Amino acid sequence: MSGLTRWSRLSTCGTIDLKMTDDTDYSADPREFDSAAFDLWNDDAGPADEVLSTGELELAERTALRRVAGLSTELADVTEVEYRRLRLERVVLVGVWTEESGTDPEASLAELARLAETAGSRVLEGLVQRRGRPDPATYIGSGKVREVRDVVVGTGADTVICDGELSAGQLRQLEERLQVKVVDRTALILDIFAQHAQSKEGKAQVELAQLQYLLPRLRGWGSAMSRQAGGRAGGGNGGVGLRGPGETKLETDRRRIHKRIAKLRKQITAMEVVRDTKRGRRLANEVPSAAIVGYTNAGKSSLLNAITQAGVLVQDALFATLDPTTRRSRTPDGLVYTLTDTVGFVRHLPHQIVEAFRSTLDEAADADLLVHVIDGSEARPEWQLDAVREVLAEISDQRGVPIPPELVVVNKTDAADHVVLARLRNLVPDAVFVSAHTGVGITELRERIAAALPRPGLVVEILVPYDQGDVVARVHAEGEVLEQRHTPEGTELRAKVRSDLAGALRRYATNRAPA
């Protein structure tokens, strides 16, 4: 197996066809669009008095106002009314597979196709080349660049997306030779983050990551800017015909980006103070916390809704939700704890994202329990498990704290293959198998979370008068009642509570001090 391998069509809706297809019709009007991708939300679909959750409203708004990329790639001004239609950007995927990569090229390109479709693109072709290592100049080699150019011309594509992080030189070389826009995997993920960020903190974090990615890739525009010469010609006066201001526009852009990055860092730091204050209050009150982590589109938000009825956005798309959501919940025996939905992970998650979303990812590092969600419907869920653990290990090393205990949850069992589930049961024998869509296994998951959370450690014995029933209710809600007895003087309780609650109950204590 060598050279360039072509996939006839990549889509998240079906499997990958590995056969060569030469009967594909590429003569269609490039301005046509897939109408099924733009089915707008119907307000009259449900009862008139139906109350929609926050997530459902956000999903309706996102569907109705979906970003359409690629309109700027039109080479001609289209003024006819019948052609004034929204369309998806038409892209060709290109990947390089090496023996050291350790990943299946088919699965890697299929994931890139899902990322492209999530960003608002229509995938036309997927091409993978087997090489010892990526070409330092053009990523795939000069000969294969000509083949990709033929595919671009034949399909009428607007953009080429590479399954890897390209250098500034590789981007410039590919764009000059392919004559279309070239985007790498990192820029694609950042674009999805920019579309889905909702909160002020999320937008600032995404902008910071984009500027950090853009800064080393700024480049001049050739003859459009004068350039000072070096060496003898550039010494003293700059040389004949070479005297000029240099690439001042490029340097100005760099300074402006540096200033904007510094401003965004200050803003994010100020926002982190608010998040740290809320987290510190929970830690001071010793409220147990669990964080939902996992691969993107594994069903983390669906699981949060199933456990806490949070009503957050649920969408079958990669990186559908970026802003962390914390909800209060109770174990079956009444213990109060918090459950936080964090940003999803992906293979080769850009380091700019990891740095920008540091405060969000800290929610997972400070939790008492990690609820690690795996998509059981994927063909290779083991890769998701390894990718998430790799990112968590990186965060743990940078912070110098150990990774919290982990509870693996295999979601989407209703759509999973039985062979894959059997393989996961052998790989992760202590995992909980659930379906957030049907509700299967949610009760067992609640019990496993309750068993894994830390329990209050102080034992108190109190006598509460009958006219202060709110105190008894608080002990039941925030502590673990061991014994309860009704006496003529009031309610006697022996319970395990947190230190803050023990201090509030000291006036009712019948023993000398909490054990």
Number of C-alpha atoms within 10 A of each C-alpha: 6 8 11 17 17 18 20 17 19 25 18 15 7 8 10 17 12 12 11 10 11 7 6 9 8 12 9 9 8 16 17 12 16 11 11 7 14 15 10 15 14 9 9 7 7 10 8 8 6 7 10 11 14 13 18 16 16 16 18 17 13 15 15 14 11 15 13 13 15 18 13 8 13 11 7 6 6 11 8 7 7 7 10 10 9 17 21 25 25 25 28 26 26 24 26 22 20 16 11 8 10 8 12 13 19 18 13 15 23 21 19 27 27 20 21 26 23 21 26 22 22 23 24 22 23 26 20 23 22 18 17 11 14 18 13 12 17 21 26 25 15 15 9 15 17 13 12 23 18 13 18 22 14 12 20 19 22 23 23 26 22 27 23 18 16 23 15 14 15 18 20 17 17 25 17 12 14 20 15 18 18 22 21 19 21 21 21 19 22 19 18 20 25 20 18 19 20 14 12 12 21 21 18 22 27 24 20 25 24 22 16 19 18 15 15 11 15 13 14 15 11 9 7 8 15 17 17 18 18 11 9 10 15 14 11 8 13 17 16 9 10 16 15 15 11 14 17 14 13 15 14 11 13 16 13 12 17 15 12 15 20 12 14 18 16 12 15 20 14 12 15 16 12 11 15 14 11 12 18 12 12 15 14 12 13 18 21 20 26 26 28 30 28 28 26 24 22 28 27 30 28 22 25 24 20 17 21 15 14 20 17 20 18 20 16 11 16 24 23 22 25 22 19 17 18 19 16 15 19 17 16 12 13 16 20 18 22 18 23 23 28 23 23 24 24 19 16 13 16 18 14 19 20 18 15 22 22 15 20 22 21 17 22 26 21 18 23 20 23 25 25 23 30 29 26 27 19 16 13 15 19 17 16 21 17 13 18 23 18 15 19 21 16 13 21 17 12 9 11 9 12 13 19 18 15 17 20 21 25 26 27 22 21 17 13 17 13 13 10 18 17 12 14 20 15 11 11 14 11 12 20 18 24 23 23 22 16 12 13 16 17 18 12 13 19 15 13 15 18 20 11 15 19 15 17 19 15 16 21 25 24 22 22 23 17 15 8 11 12 11 16 19 11 11 22 19 15 19 24 20 19 12 10 15 10 13 12 7 10 16 17 20 23 19 21 24 24 21 17 11 19 23 12 11 18 16 11 17 20 16 13 9 12 17 10
